[in-house]
Amino acid sequence: MKRWMMVGLIAVMIFASASFTFADDRVRGRWEGFAIGLGAATLYNLFQHGQLSPVIPPPRATYERPSHHYPLPVCEPSGHWEIHRQWIPARRENLWVPPHYEGGYWVQGHYEVRVYPGYYGERRVWVEGRRY
């Protein structure tokens, strides 16, 4: 039985490599690689005394009985989030400007004052509720 399987495998591999001789290199290389891998896996299994390679069986399905205990009460925090508007005041920043050329003229390094205007910002605040 083993001999006939080996002869059949060799015949299939020779046929597979001969049938793609007129294909371009990429297709031929792909199918030759597939045939070599298939042949190697088959020969590996055949030389293990006809035994198939070990396969890990899938895990058995388990059944858990439902518990008859009452579910624990859910303790939700008492309170809620609120969004408060807050005025963020204007700020000034002194910024050093290094010396450079501007429009063909040399400008000495100097400090510039940048003013960022004030604005309203939103902030989340946790408001405590009544205790249970």
C-alpha positions as CSV (number, residue, x, y, z in Angstrom):
1,M,0.0,0.0,0.0
2,K,2.8,2.4,0.9
3,R,4.7,1.7,-2.3
4,W,1.7,2.4,-4.5
5,M,1.1,5.7,-2.6
6,M,4.8,6.6,-3.1
7,V,4.6,5.8,-6.8
8,G,1.4,7.7,-7.2
9,L,2.8,10.7,-5.4
10,I,5.9,10.7,-7.5
11,A,3.8,10.5,-10.7
12,V,1.6,13.4,-9.6
13,M,4.6,15.5,-8.8
14,I,6.2,14.8,-12.2
15,F,2.9,15.5,-13.9
16,A,2.5,18.8,-11.9
17,S,5.9,20.0,-12.8
18,A,5.7,19.1,-16.4
19,S,2.3,20.6,-17.0
20,F,3.5,24.1,-16.1
21,T,6.6,24.2,-18.3
22,F,5.0,26.7,-20.7
23,A,3.8,29.1,-17.9
24,D,5.7,32.2,-16.9
25,D,8.3,31.9,-14.1
26,R,6.2,33.3,-11.4
27,V,3.3,30.8,-11.9
28,R,5.7,27.9,-12.4
29,G,7.6,28.7,-9.2
30,R,4.5,29.1,-7.2
31,W,3.1,25.7,-8.2
32,E,6.4,23.9,-7.9
33,G,6.8,25.3,-4.4
34,F,3.3,24.1,-3.5
35,A,4.0,20.6,-5.0
36,I,7.3,20.4,-3.0
37,G,5.6,21.3,0.2
38,L,2.7,18.9,-0.4
39,G,5.2,16.1,-1.2
40,A,7.3,16.8,1.9
41,A,4.3,16.7,4.2
42,T,3.1,13.5,2.6
43,L,6.5,11.8,2.8
44,Y,6.8,12.9,6.4
45,N,3.5,11.2,7.2
46,L,4.4,8.0,5.3
47,F,7.8,7.5,6.9
48,Q,6.2,7.6,10.4
49,H,5.1,4.0,9.9
50,G,1.9,5.0,8.2
51,Q,0.7,7.1,11.1
52,L,-0.8,10.5,10.7
53,S,0.9,13.4,12.3
54,P,-0.5,14.1,15.8
55,V,-3.4,16.5,15.9
56,I,-4.6,18.1,19.1
57,P,-8.3,17.3,19.5
58,P,-10.7,20.3,19.9
59,P,-11.7,21.0,23.5
60,R,-14.8,19.3,24.7
61,A,-17.8,21.4,25.3
62,T,-18.5,21.9,29.0
63,Y,-21.8,22.6,30.6
64,E,-22.0,24.7,33.8
65,R,-25.1,24.4,35.9
66,P,-26.7,27.7,36.6
67,S,-26.2,28.8,40.2
68,H,-29.3,29.3,42.4
69,H,-27.7,32.1,44.3
70,Y,-29.3,35.5,44.0
71,P,-27.3,38.0,42.1
72,L,-25.4,40.6,44.1
73,P,-27.1,44.0,44.2
74,V,-25.6,46.6,41.8
75,C,-24.3,49.6,43.7
76,E,-24.2,52.6,41.4
77,P,-22.6,55.7,42.5
78,S,-24.9,58.4,43.7
79,G,-24.4,61.5,41.7
80,H,-24.0,62.7,38.1
81,W,-21.7,64.8,35.9
82,E,-22.5,68.4,35.0
83,I,-20.8,70.6,32.5
84,H,-19.9,74.0,33.8
85,R,-18.8,76.9,31.7
86,Q,-15.7,78.6,33.0
87,W,-14.1,81.9,31.9
88,I,-10.4,81.4,31.1
89,P,-8.7,84.9,31.2
90,A,-6.4,86.3,28.6
91,R,-2.7,85.7,28.9
92,R,0.4,87.4,27.6
93,E,3.6,85.6,26.6
94,N,7.0,87.1,25.9
95,L,8.6,85.4,22.9
96,W,12.2,85.7,21.7
97,V,12.6,86.2,18.0
98,P,16.2,85.3,16.8
99,P,18.0,87.6,14.4
100,H,17.2,87.0,10.7
101,Y,16.9,88.5,7.3
102,E,13.5,89.9,6.3
103,G,12.9,91.4,2.9
104,G,16.6,91.7,2.2
105,Y,17.3,93.6,5.5
106,W,18.9,92.3,8.7
107,V,16.6,92.3,11.7
108,Q,18.1,92.2,15.2
109,G,16.8,89.7,17.7
110,H,14.1,91.0,19.9
111,Y,11.2,90.0,22.2
112,E,7.6,90.1,21.0
113,V,4.6,90.1,23.2
114,R,1.9,87.6,22.1
115,V,-1.6,88.2,23.6
116,Y,-3.9,85.2,23.7
117,P,-7.5,86.4,24.3
118,G,-9.8,85.1,27.0
119,Y,-12.5,82.5,26.2
120,Y,-15.1,80.3,27.8
121,G,-14.2,76.7,28.4
122,E,-16.3,73.8,29.4
123,R,-15.4,71.6,32.4
124,R,-17.0,68.4,33.7
125,V,-17.8,68.5,37.4
126,W,-19.0,65.5,39.5
127,V,-22.1,66.5,41.6
128,E,-22.7,64.2,44.6
129,G,-26.3,62.9,44.9
130,R,-28.1,61.5,47.9
131,R,-26.7,58.4,49.6
132,Y,-28.7,55.2,49.8
